[in-house]
Amino acid sequence: QVQLVESGGGLVQPGGSLRLSCATSGFTFSSYVMSWYRQTPGKERELVALISSGGGSTNYADSVKGRFTISRDNAKNMLYLQMNSLKPEDTAVYYCRRQEYWGQGTQVTVSS
């Protein structure tokens, strides 16, 4: 079965960095567009970034452009999100997604 397992969240000070990982299994990872979403209480999940199946094309939400980088390792079936220059408004639960499948999420808290 399809499994998506996020890790790497935590508490970081404003201006800091975190790298999220999403370990996948149960499908041919290299065949699918993958994406990262985030959600804060009371709000809908919002798209943060997506990456093409081969990794050659990426798209970002305007709010994270220039600070976040999505990448993938198709040999390892892994998806990543490098987050730099973090701001308090980046605080959210971050989810890995493949079509209708979602991971359980990992909490990112940006606070001094």
N, C-alpha and C positions, 0 to 999 in steps of 0.2 A: 504494500500500500504506500501511497505517497506520504512522505514525512518531511516536514520542514522544522528545523530546530534552531532557534536564534540563541545567540550568546554574545557577551561582550558589553552589555549595558552596565550602568552604575552611576555613581555620583561623581560629578566633575565640576570644577570651578569655571566660571565664565572665562572664555578665551582658551579653554583647554581642548583636548582631543580625546576621541574614543574611536575604536574600530569595532563595528558590529560584524558578526559572522552568522551565516545561515548554512547549516549542514543539511544536505538534502539526500533523499534516498527513495527508491521505489519507482523511479521513472528515468527516462533518458534526459538527463539534465541539459545536455548540450543542444537539445532540440527546442528549448522553450525560452521565450522572453521571461525575464524575472524582474521583480520589482520590490522596493521597500516602501512601506506605508507607515504612518504614525497616527496616533490618536490620543487626544487629551479628554478628560472627563467632560461629558456633555456635548462633545463635538463629534462629527463624523470622521471616519478615517480619511486621511488625505494622502495623496500620492507624493512621495518624496523624490524617488528616482526610479528609472527603469533602464534595463540594459538588454540589448538584442541577444539572440541565442549564441552568436559567435563572439559577442563582446565588443564589436566594432562600432556600435551605435548606442549612445546614451542620451537620456533626457532627465531634466531636473526641474523641480518646483522652483519658481523664482526666488522663494525665500531661502533656498539653500545653495543656489548657484554660486560657484566660486569658493564655497566652503566644504561641501560634501563631494565625495567621489565614490561612485558605485563601480564595482568590478566583480569579476568572476573567474574561477579556475575550473574549467570544464573537465580537466583531468582528475580533479579532487571532488567534483560535484559540490562546490562551495560558492556561495555568494557573499560579498562583503560590502560594507558601507563605511568608508573612512570619513569621520566627521571632525573637522577642524574649526577653530574660532567659534566654539560653541557659545550659544546665547541662552539666557533663561527661557526664552520662548521656544527653544528646541526641546524643552522638557516634554516627554510623552512616552507612551509605550510604542516601540517600534516593531513592525511586523514584516516578515518576509512573505512574499506571495507568488504563487504560480497559478494563474487563472482562478479557479474556484477554491483552491487550497491555500490555507493560511497557517503560519506557525503560531505558537502560543504567545509570542511577543516577549520583548525584553525591555525593562524599564530604563530610561535614560533621564537623569535628573541633573539639571545644570543650576547650580546654586553656590553662593559663597557662604 
